[in-house]
């Protein structure tokens, strides 16, 4: 008997999503014809496989076979256009055999997502909006059941409950295999933050109230080119106990970015991080906010400060990747992207597995639709930054639950030809486990190691186990999908 699904009962949403969703930091990039073909093929295959297994399509899609079938369809679509540098390594029968599917897309790795986001939909920032503004209303989940049923009157903004912290916990800890997440911040003026440190702490406490382990760590947002941010570091470290600092070198209150080794901004920031004993610095790189800040979005300063501050850990968010560009073998003449990060490290004598880490948030999510660039990107990062220094991040909740990113990464393989030509490593289960979480134990150390034994035993784990006996994931994304939604998000408009 088919199960009743509240989410997508007709099974029209794929569990692995190829779409145009952006994290709000770059303009959505249209799909090519091959991606539309891949999505159509995946639905056709799901329909055929569901009939063969005697279940409805929605029940099939939420199973491991559904995820495997989708990835196999992507393989077929990509391969039809020629030889590919990467692919999803799955048994051809995984679409019909639950054990083979589970072997490819399921796992029990420790998954530590070092870049997650939650935008408080009812924070103080909403009080400063024009009366007729409807922030986030154009995004697909704004019509969820929570919003429709809300009894609270917020001048027509009840739909904002669709983005609340309970939904965040559902997406991250129930509908994905994520064990631990760092709640990060977006660039903003101090008086207009869509998530303040107080609200982030309150979100973390939701997990605690579930009798769970401390499954959310907090960043402290610092932009030293903004008045007051350096002074605020003391409270962030001493009162809020932030685990790391988050900064955006391409952002500034006047539209001008900065370098980490600038004498009047970056150096005082890093000196204070060292003094306060919070020695992890997460730097947003590779997704420029506009032409004025593009220079500072590159990684030219990373190797320089890594050499100046060998006792600090530098986490390069997005790995310097520029969304929408193709990645090939390392090119020392390229001045942006992953190649610029590699050049900065090489020029400053920073060896692989040193104090610079490459984080995959938004980068892997975009590369999922480009297996050639995915193979080169991962190959270069693992070779030059180091197999111990590539970190898992998803930029969710912009992309909805991160489970599809997890399943795709579990099965992705770099083609033998590229391994032989460029010395890229083979993607093994051990290597994936490093990237998924073990590598993050280097910079985060005892902040995390002491928690790990509890994750399989706490109430969150029990709730997840009960829920997965009859899961009902929504398979939606939250970020903007076109130019109109992107511009509305930028101004928190309608």
Buried (B, 14 or more C-beta within 10 A) or exposed (E): EEEEBEBBBEBEBBBBBBBBBBBBBBBBBEBEEBBEBBBEBBBEBBBBBBEEBEBBBBBBBBBBBBBBBBBBBBBBBBEEEEEBBBBBBBBEEBBBBBEBBBBBBBBEBBBBBBBBBBBBBBBBBBEEBEEEBBBBBBBBBBEBEBBEEBEEEBEEBBBBBBBBBEBBBBBBBBBBBBBBBBBBBBBBEBEEBBBBBEBBBEBBEBBEEBEBBBBBBBBBBBBBBBEEBBEBBEEBBEEBEBBBBBBBBBBBBEEEBBBBBBEEBBBEBBEBBBEBEBBBBBBBBBBBBEEBBBBBBBBBBBBBBBBBBEEBBBBBBBBBBBBEBEBBEBBEEBEBBBBBBBBBBBEBEBEBBBBBBBBBBBBBBBBBBBBBBBBBBBBBBBBBBBBBBBBBBBBBBBBBBBBBBBBBBBBBBBBEEBBEEBEBEEBEEEBBBBBBBBBBBBBBBEBBEEBBEBBBEBEBBBBBEEBEEEBBBBBBBBBBBBEEBBEBBEEBBE
